[in-house]
Each structure stands twice: as C-alpha cells, then as structure tokens.
Amino acid sequence: MANTKQNKTLIESKSLCVEIKNTVILKELSFSVAKGEIYALLGGNGAGKSTTLKTFLGFNSPKSGQAIIDGQDVNSALKSTRTKTAYLPENATLYPHLTARENLKYFLSLADINKSDDEIENTFNLVALQSDAWERQLQTYSKGMRQKTAIALAILREAPIFLLDEPTSGLDPIAIDEFNQLVTQLASTGSTILMVTHDVYGACQVADRIGLLRRGELVGEFETLDNTRIETERVHAAFAQGSHNA
C-alpha cells in the first residue's frame, strides 16, 4: 500500500462545486491522492462520480473550487494537465477493426509518440495480454482484453496519473482479479490512480483509501491500516445507509 504521508500530492479537489444545467452535481468536494496511491471514489448512480472525473479532464468548469493535477489548476492549464493523465472510460474507445498492436501504434502516433515493437510487446506482457491476441482485431476481444489494451496504451503514453471510470463493470471475476493486480502493480511503480466505482467489494480489495460520495458530497473516508485491506463490511454498511436514505 502507498505511504501517502511521504508522497507528493498529484490529484486534489479543493472545495469543488459543479453545476450542470442549473443542477448542483458536486458540493464542496475535497479530497487528495498522493503519488503511488490508489484512491477509489465510491458511490451509487447519480452520486457525481463521473462528473468528478470529467472535471479533472477539463470537460466541466467548476462554479467554485479547484480541480488540481500535479499542482496545476485544470481550468487554467488544461493542455499541460491532460498530458499527465490517462483516462479509461467504462467502455474503452478503441477501433474494433484494428488489432491491439495497430490500435496502439495509431493512437501513439496521434500523440507524436514513437515506441518500438519491443516496447509495445513488453507492455502487452506487463498487462498480461496473451501474445496470440496481439494481432487479432479488437472486435474479437472480451471487455477485459479491451481494458488491458487501453491500459497498455496509457502506460506507453507514460502518463503518471490514471483516471478510471467504473473499470471493472461488466468483467467476470477472473478478469476483475487480473485488473486489480495490474492496478496494484502500476501503483507500486509510482503511478497515481483515481478510480470511481459503485463496487464496494472491488474498491476495498484494491484501494489504499476510499471516499464515499453521496449526492455530490464526500460523506466519509476509509483507509488501509497496517497494510491490511479496508474492511468491506464497514464500507458496505455506510454505502447501504446512503442507499436506504435516498
């Protein structure tokens, strides 16, 4: 687990308020994520999870407060902050008629990044994408395989920050375990990860800290103690309480 007391803060939400079409979505939202930390923002439908990620990507302008990436305000330094982030949506936006290798080469070329075949293949191995799938079209892939391809692309872009939107939604249990192992491995090498999810068990399995989001407000935080996992029952009870009061 990450030692957040010693690591630099790379993601920070400071009293963030966001309104969309005159509806308040985020209310004074404050949290931070340190280098090498996995932070899970947990909440049900309509809690404001995806809005939070989109604000860090610069797609929403805060009414007040700040979304900060590596010390820079997203609104005032959009181009710079976007180069430091890799966004993985719930359904990865890759080309189904291209192979995994072709997808990576194409998207890297758009970013003017040149990687050798050896570097690409080493990254495929890192994310545990089987070699017999590298030259297959993505339309033959499972969702878990597409997620691995998207993460391989993010790694090759060398973005230090990962923003993950419901990353395990629709995955089978084996694929979820593989994904959690990969995310933990990325954090151990210094990547900073903010994931939003409604999966209590998955968040407790992989996160160093969990923020419970309810109707746009952070109503509680949970963290690992003495290198143990966050207690699922305690988080589930708090999550369920909010569901019952909705």
C-alpha positions in Angstrom: 0.0 0.0 0.0 1.1 3.5 -0.7 2.8 5.6 2.0 0.7 8.7 1.4 2.3 10.7 4.2 5.6 11.0 2.4 4.5 11.1 -1.2 3.7 14.2 -3.2 0.0 15.0 -3.9 -0.8 14.6 -7.6 -4.6 14.9 -7.6 -6.5 17.3 -5.5 -10.1 18.5 -5.3 -10.4 21.7 -3.3 -14.0 22.6 -2.3 -15.1 21.7 -5.8 -18.6 22.8 -6.8 -20.0 21.9 -10.2 -23.4 22.8 -11.6 -24.8 21.4 -14.9 -27.9 22.9 -16.4 -28.6 24.7 -13.1 -28.4 21.4 -11.1 -25.8 21.1 -8.4 -23.8 17.9 -9.0 -20.8 18.4 -6.7 -20.9 20.3 -3.4 -17.7 21.5 -1.8 -15.9 18.3 -2.8 -12.4 18.0 -1.2 -10.0 15.0 -1.4 -6.4 14.4 -2.5 -4.5 11.5 -4.0 -0.8 11.1 -3.4 1.8 9.7 -5.9 1.6 5.9 -5.9 -1.8 5.8 -4.2 -5.0 4.2 -5.4 -8.0 6.2 -4.3 -11.5 4.9 -5.0 -14.4 7.3 -5.1 -17.3 5.1 -4.2 -21.0 6.0 -4.8 -24.2 4.9 -6.4 -25.9 6.2 -9.6 -26.1 10.0 -9.6 -23.6 10.5 -6.8 -21.4 12.6 -9.0 -18.5 10.1 -9.7 -18.3 10.6 -13.5 -18.8 14.3 -13.1 -15.7 14.4 -10.8 -13.5 12.6 -13.4 -14.8 14.8 -16.3 -14.0 17.9 -14.2 -10.4 16.7 -13.8 -10.3 16.2 -17.5 -11.5 19.8 -18.1 -14.9 18.9 -19.6 -16.7 20.7 -16.7 -16.0 24.2 -15.4 -16.3 24.4 -11.7 -18.7 27.0 -10.3 -16.2 27.4 -7.5 -13.2 25.5 -6.0 -10.5 23.8 -8.0 -9.5 20.6 -9.7 -5.8 20.3 -9.5 -3.4 17.9 -11.3 0.2 17.9 -10.2 -0.1 21.3 -8.6 -1.8 22.9 -11.7 -5.4 24.1 -11.9 -7.0 22.1 -14.6 -9.0 25.1 -15.9 -6.0 27.3 -16.3 -3.5 24.7 -17.5 -5.7 22.3 -19.5 -3.2 21.2 -22.1 -0.5 20.6 -19.6 -2.7 18.6 -17.1 -4.2 16.5 -19.9 -0.7 15.3 -20.9 -0.2 14.0 -17.4 -3.5 12.0 -17.3 -4.6 8.8 -18.9 -8.4 8.3 -18.9 -10.0 4.9 -19.1 -13.8 5.1 -19.6 -16.2 2.3 -18.7 -16.0 1.2 -22.3 -12.6 1.8 -23.9 -12.8 3.8 -27.1 -10.6 1.7 -29.4 -11.1 0.7 -33.0 -12.7 -2.7 -33.3 -11.5 -3.4 -36.8 -7.8 -2.8 -35.9 -5.6 -5.2 -34.0 -4.2 -4.4 -30.5 -0.8 -3.5 -32.0 -2.4 -1.4 -34.7 -4.6 0.5 -32.2 -1.6 1.3 -30.0 0.6 2.5 -32.9 -2.2 4.6 -34.3 -3.1 6.4 -31.0 0.6 6.8 -30.1 1.2 8.4 -33.5 -1.6 10.9 -32.8 0.3 12.0 -29.7 3.6 12.1 -31.6 5.0 9.2 -29.5 7.2 6.7 -31.2 7.6 3.3 -29.5 9.4 0.2 -30.9 7.7 -3.2 -31.4 9.7 -4.5 -28.4 8.4 -1.7 -26.2 4.8 -2.4 -27.3 5.2 -6.2 -26.8 6.8 -5.7 -23.3 3.8 -3.6 -22.3 1.4 -6.2 -23.6 3.2 -8.7 -21.4 3.1 -6.3 -18.5 -0.7 -6.1 -18.7 -0.9 -9.9 -19.3 -2.5 -9.6 -22.7 -1.8 -13.0 -24.3 0.5 -13.0 -27.3 -1.9 -14.9 -29.5 -4.3 -11.8 -29.2 -1.8 -9.1 -30.3 -2.6 -9.4 -34.0 -6.3 -10.1 -33.6 -9.0 -7.4 -34.3 -10.4 -6.0 -31.1 -13.9 -6.9 -32.2 -13.0 -10.5 -31.2 -11.9 -9.3 -27.7 -13.7 -9.7 -24.4 -14.2 -6.5 -22.4 -11.3 -7.4 -20.1 -9.0 -7.8 -23.0 -10.0 -4.3 -24.3 -9.3 -2.9 -20.9 -5.8 -4.4 -20.9 -5.2 -2.9 -24.4 -6.4 0.6 -23.2 -4.1 0.4 -20.1 -1.2 -0.7 -22.3 -1.8 2.5 -24.3 -1.8 4.6 -21.2 1.4 3.1 -19.9 3.1 3.7 -23.3 2.0 7.3 -23.1 3.9 7.5 -19.9 1.1 9.4 -18.1 1.8 9.4 -14.4 -1.9 9.7 -13.5 -4.7 7.2 -14.3 -8.4 8.2 -14.1 -10.6 5.1 -14.2 -14.4 5.2 -14.7 -16.1 2.0 -13.4 -13.1 0.0 -14.6 -14.4 -3.4 -13.5 -18.0 -3.0 -14.7 -19.1 -6.0 -16.8 -15.9 -8.0 -16.1 -16.0 -11.6 -14.9 -14.4 -12.4 -11.5 -11.2 -13.7 -13.1 -10.8 -10.5 -15.2 -11.6 -8.4 -12.1 -8.8 -10.1 -10.1 -6.4 -9.6 -13.1 -7.4 -6.0 -13.3 -6.9 -5.4 -9.6 -3.5 -7.0 -9.7 -2.5 -4.8 -12.6 -3.7 -1.6 -10.9 -1.8 -2.5 -7.7 1.3 -3.2 -9.8 1.0 0.2 -11.5 0.7 2.0 -8.2 3.8 0.1 -6.8 5.8 1.6 -9.6 4.7 5.2 -8.8 1.5 5.6 -10.9 -1.3 7.6 -9.2 -4.8 6.2 -9.6 -8.2 7.8 -9.1 -11.0 5.3 -9.8 -14.7 5.9 -9.5 -16.9 2.9 -8.9 -20.1 1.6 -7.3 -18.4 -1.8 -6.4 -17.8 -1.8 -2.7 -16.0 -5.2 -2.6 -13.7 -4.3 -5.6 -12.9 -0.9 -4.0 -11.9 -2.5 -0.7 -9.8 -5.1 -2.5 -7.6 -2.6 -4.4 -7.8 0.9 -2.9 -5.4 2.5 -0.3 -8.3 4.9 0.5 -11.9 5.1 -0.3 -14.0 8.3 -0.4 -17.8 7.7 -0.1 -19.7 10.1 -2.4 -23.3 10.8 -1.8 -25.4 13.4 -3.8 -22.2 15.2 -4.7 -20.8 15.3 -1.2 -17.9 13.4 0.4 -19.6 11.9 3.5 -16.8 9.6 4.7 -13.3 8.3 4.0 -11.8 4.9 4.8 -8.2 3.8 4.6 -5.9 0.8 5.0 -4.3 0.3 8.4 -1.1 -1.7 9.0 -1.0 -2.9 5.4 -4.4 -4.6 5.7 -7.3 -4.3 3.3 -10.1 -1.8 4.1 -12.9 -3.6 6.0 -15.6 -4.4 3.4 -18.4 -4.8 6.0 -17.8 -1.3 7.4 -17.8 0.4 4.0 -20.8 -1.6 2.8 -22.8 -0.6 5.9 -22.0 3.1 5.2 -22.8 2.7 1.5 -26.1 0.9 2.2 -27.1 3.6 4.7 -27.0 6.2 2.0 -28.9 3.9 -0.4 -31.7 3.5 2.2 -31.9 7.2 2.8 -32.0 8.1 -0.9 
